[in-house]
Amino acid sequence: MARRRRHPEPASTELNLTSMIDVVFQLLIYFIVGTSFAMGEQSYRMDLPEREGASTIDPLELDEEPVTVEVLGGGRITIPGPWTSPVSVEHLTTFLAARLSDGLITSETPIRIRPRAAVPWGDAVQAFNAALAGGFETVGFEEPAP
Amino acid sequence: MSVAERLGVGRPVKTGANLTPMIDMTFLLVVFFILVSRITSVEQIPLQLPSPFDPASNPAPEAPRLVVNIPGDDEGLATGVVYDQQEYDLDDDGLDLLTGAVAARLETMPELQVNLRADRRVPYESVAPVMDALAAAGARAGRTDGLRVNLVIQVDPDAGGID
């Protein structure tokens, strides 16, 4: 004991920051990766079948008549069929909900969005979104109307 | 020279922070940022995505995906299709090349999806052929029940409901 007192070990004056910096950078990377990738972007799932070429589906076997939503641009739409068509895309969801309760269509009825050629993509997506919001499972895009 | 002299016993203790690990981590961070900015600039080219009211969309899936962009010019017209740092024309030849390139990638991974990012001002007649090209790529890659395509939109948290 006497010998240890005579030669005390020098006190370490260095603070070891390595592990702290290590962890801080790890956290930083984690948050950057977790937040800044494609901020605010969401997407709609859509299955794209091959439209051209021979189809093995017999149209006579299709039990559901598709509903075609023609997008005219500027928020205007028209839906050909035995009903009073809504004129604005804002009323598409309520219109489809009303036809569901009428029993004219079911939630499995295919909805085809058919924008005119010059209609901006944003308007087409608006109609697509309205049909999805109505709870329909099969919503797709068609060839552009002239 | 004795062992004690060689080891520096008796010299003053060196004080000073050891910077090596910090520099290590800083370089790691720099490399990370360079990589991330390159990846995001390749895939997420800036364009005005559609932002419908009351979106019924889902958060972007975590599944591996390709990103196909249709940017618009100042007047909102589509100039071409950007996929994997390459710009393809919107004519038949360009879309054929796009179909081939996408089909080749789809064949390598069966669960690969496609994210379609189109400018909201682009007319539909420019988007529809691209969707046809993607569908053709899916068919060429053997996706018999259709190719999973995610239509990317911008969700604005400040946007109000539909009515």
Contacts between the chains, C-beta under 8 A, distances in Angstrom:
chain1	res1	chain2	res2	distance
A	10	B	13	5.8
A	13	B	15	6.1
A	14	B	15	7.1
A	14	B	16	8.0
A	14	B	17	6.9
A	14	B	18	7.5
A	17	B	17	7.2
A	17	B	22	7.5
A	18	B	18	7.5
A	18	B	21	4.3
A	18	B	22	7.7
A	21	B	21	6.6
A	21	B	22	5.5
A	21	B	25	5.9
A	22	B	21	7.2
A	22	B	25	6.6
A	25	B	25	4.8
A	25	B	28	7.3
A	25	B	29	6.1
A	28	B	29	7.5
A	29	B	29	7.3
A	29	B	32	6.3
A	32	B	36	7.6
A	33	B	36	7.7
A	37	B	40	7.1
A	38	B	40	8.0
A	38	B	44	6.0
A	38	B	60	6.0
A	40	B	154	5.7
A	40	B	155	5.2
A	40	B	156	7.0
A	40	B	157	7.4
A	41	B	49	6.9
A	41	B	60	5.8
A	41	B	152	5.5
A	41	B	153	7.2
A	41	B	154	6.1
A	41	B	155	7.2
A	42	B	55	6.5
A	42	B	57	4.0
A	42	B	58	6.2
A	42	B	59	5.6
A	42	B	60	6.2
A	42	B	152	7.5
A	42	B	153	5.9
A	42	B	155	4.9
A	43	B	57	6.0
A	43	B	58	6.6
A	43	B	60	5.3
A	43	B	61	7.3
A	43	B	115	6.4
A	43	B	150	3.7
A	43	B	151	5.9
A	43	B	152	4.8
A	43	B	153	6.8
A	44	B	56	7.8
A	44	B	57	5.2
A	44	B	58	7.5
A	44	B	150	6.7
A	44	B	151	4.4
A	44	B	153	7.2
A	45	B	58	6.8
A	45	B	61	7.8
A	45	B	148	6.6
A	45	B	150	6.1
A	46	B	148	7.6
A	46	B	149	5.0
A	46	B	150	7.3
A	46	B	151	6.0
A	47	B	145	7.1
A	47	B	146	3.8
A	47	B	147	7.0
A	47	B	148	5.9
A	47	B	149	7.4
A	48	B	131	6.1
A	48	B	134	5.8
A	48	B	135	4.3
A	48	B	138	6.2
A	48	B	146	5.5
A	48	B	147	4.7
A	48	B	148	7.8
A	48	B	149	4.9
A	49	B	135	6.3
A	49	B	145	7.7
A	49	B	146	4.2
A	50	B	135	5.1
A	50	B	136	6.4
A	50	B	138	6.9
A	50	B	139	3.9
A	50	B	146	7.7
A	51	B	132	5.9
A	51	B	135	5.8
A	52	B	132	6.9
A	52	B	136	7.0
A	53	B	139	7.5
A	71	B	124	7.8
A	90	B	53	8.0
A	90	B	162	6.0
A	90	B	163	6.2
A	93	B	162	7.0
A	115	B	124	4.1
A	116	B	124	7.0
A	117	B	123	6.4
A	117	B	124	6.3
A	117	B	125	3.7
A	118	B	123	5.0
A	118	B	124	7.5
A	118	B	125	6.9
A	119	B	123	6.6
A	119	B	124	4.9
A	120	B	76	6.9
A	120	B	120	6.0
A	120	B	121	5.1
A	120	B	122	6.7
A	120	B	123	6.2
A	120	B	124	7.4
A	121	B	50	6.1
A	121	B	70	7.7
A	121	B	118	4.8
A	121	B	119	6.7
A	121	B	120	5.6
A	121	B	121	7.3
A	121	B	122	4.8
A	121	B	123	7.4
A	121	B	124	6.1
A	121	B	127	5.2
A	122	B	50	4.0
A	122	B	51	7.5
A	122	B	52	7.6
A	122	B	120	3.0
A	122	B	121	6.8
A	124	B	124	5.2
A	124	B	127	7.4
A	125	B	50	4.0
A	125	B	52	5.6
A	125	B	120	7.3
A	125	B	151	6.5
A	125	B	153	6.1
A	126	B	50	7.1
A	126	B	52	4.5
A	126	B	53	7.3
A	128	B	52	8.0
A	128	B	151	7.2
A	129	B	52	4.1
A	129	B	53	7.9
A	129	B	54	7.3
A	129	B	55	5.9
A	129	B	56	5.6
A	129	B	57	7.2
A	129	B	153	7.8
A	130	B	52	7.8
A	130	B	162	7.7
A	132	B	56	4.3
A	132	B	57	7.9
A	133	B	54	6.3
A	133	B	56	4.2
A	133	B	162	7.7
A	141	B	128	6.8
A	141	B	131	6.3
A	143	B	128	6.2
A	144	B	124	5.1
A	144	B	125	4.9
A	144	B	128	5.2
